[in-house]
């Protein structure tokens, strides 16, 4: 499996292929949003919703063999695309890899600056929730 930096580099290269943000939005909405694996229906409940997002975003994490696995969904295509980027980088990683990830690719592709303030806030909350899951699994691992 590729390391986080390699996956981030791939994403940066993909975004460099587009000339303007209209094309980048289309890529996020049409390609990335539709590529996210379906979350199980049982996880589309209020307790899995990420707080502070403009759209509804459900995030579920499981832990197996020292790695965290995420599934997610959203009722908005752009948000689906954004969470799919995060999961592409952070799913199937150890808690420490997730917690230490700086996610520099977000700034490098200009994502945050091209989102509305409420969507940018949602992105921050998605990252926070992913890292909270990683912290919980790391704490649980230490107690075991």
C-alpha positions in Angstrom: 0.0 0.0 0.0 1.2 3.5 -0.9 2.1 5.8 2.0 0.1 9.0 2.7 2.5 11.3 1.0 2.4 9.2 -2.2 -1.4 9.3 -2.2 -1.4 13.0 -1.6 1.0 13.5 -4.6 -1.3 11.5 -6.8 -4.3 13.7 -5.8 -2.2 16.9 -6.5 -1.3 15.6 -9.9 -4.9 14.8 -10.7 -5.9 18.3 -9.8 -3.1 19.8 -11.8 -4.6 18.3 -14.9 -7.5 20.7 -14.7 -7.2 24.3 -15.9 -9.9 25.9 -13.8 -12.0 25.3 -10.7 -15.1 24.6 -12.7 -13.4 21.5 -14.0 -12.0 20.6 -10.6 -15.5 20.9 -9.0 -16.9 18.6 -11.7 -14.2 16.1 -10.9 -14.9 16.3 -7.2 -18.7 16.0 -7.8 -19.0 13.5 -10.7 -15.9 11.3 -10.4 -14.9 11.4 -6.7 -18.4 11.7 -5.3 -19.6 8.6 -7.2 -16.5 6.6 -6.4 -17.0 6.4 -2.7 -18.1 3.0 -1.5 -21.6 2.8 -0.1 -21.9 3.1 3.6 -24.1 0.4 5.3 -27.6 1.7 5.9 -27.2 0.9 9.6 -24.6 3.7 9.8 -26.9 6.4 8.3 -28.1 7.4 11.7 -27.8 10.6 13.6 -25.0 9.3 15.8 -22.7 8.9 12.8 -23.4 12.4 11.4 -20.5 14.8 11.4 -21.5 17.9 13.3 -21.0 21.3 11.7 -21.3 20.3 8.1 -23.6 22.1 5.7 -24.7 18.8 4.2 -25.4 15.6 6.1 -22.2 13.5 6.3 -22.2 10.1 7.9 -18.9 8.6 8.9 -18.2 5.2 10.3 -14.9 3.7 11.4 -13.9 0.2 12.2 -10.6 -1.1 13.5 -8.9 -4.3 12.3 -5.3 -5.6 12.4 -4.0 -2.2 13.7 -5.7 -0.2 10.9 -8.7 2.1 10.8 -11.2 1.6 8.0 -13.7 4.3 7.1 -16.9 4.4 5.2 -18.9 7.5 4.6 -21.8 9.1 2.7 -23.4 12.5 2.2 -26.6 13.9 0.8 -24.6 16.4 -1.2 -22.4 15.3 -4.2 -19.6 17.8 -3.5 -19.4 16.8 0.1 -19.3 13.1 -1.0 -16.4 14.0 -3.2 -14.6 15.8 -0.5 -15.0 13.0 2.1 -13.9 10.5 -0.6 -10.6 12.4 -1.0 -10.1 12.3 2.8 -10.9 8.5 2.9 -8.6 7.8 0.0 -5.7 9.3 2.0 -6.6 8.2 5.5 -8.6 4.9 5.4 -6.7 1.7 6.0 -4.0 3.5 8.0 -2.8 3.0 11.5 -4.1 5.5 14.1 -0.7 7.1 14.4 -0.5 7.6 10.6 -3.9 9.3 10.7 -3.0 11.5 13.7 0.3 12.5 12.2 -1.0 13.3 8.7 -0.8 17.0 7.9 -3.0 16.7 4.8 -1.0 19.3 3.0 -2.6 18.3 -0.3 -5.8 20.2 0.7 -3.8 23.5 0.6 -1.7 22.4 -2.4 -4.8 21.8 -4.6 -6.4 25.0 -3.3 -9.5 23.1 -2.0 -10.2 25.1 1.2 -9.9 28.5 -0.5 -12.3 27.5 -3.2 -15.0 26.3 -0.8 -17.7 28.4 0.7 -17.0 29.3 4.4 -19.6 26.7 5.5 -18.2 24.0 3.3 -14.6 24.8 4.5 -15.8 24.5 8.0 -17.4 21.2 7.2 -14.1 20.0 5.7 -12.4 20.9 9.0 -15.0 19.0 11.0 -14.6 15.9 8.7 -10.9 15.9 9.4 -11.5 16.4 13.1 -13.9 13.5 13.3 -11.6 11.2 11.4 -8.7 12.1 13.8 -11.0 11.6 16.8 -11.8 8.1 15.6 -8.1 7.4 15.2 -7.4 8.7 18.7 -10.2 6.5 20.1 -8.8 3.4 18.5 -5.2 4.3 19.6 -6.4 4.7 23.2 -8.4 1.5 23.0 -5.3 -0.3 21.6 -3.1 0.8 24.5 -5.6 -0.5 27.0 -5.8 -3.9 25.4 
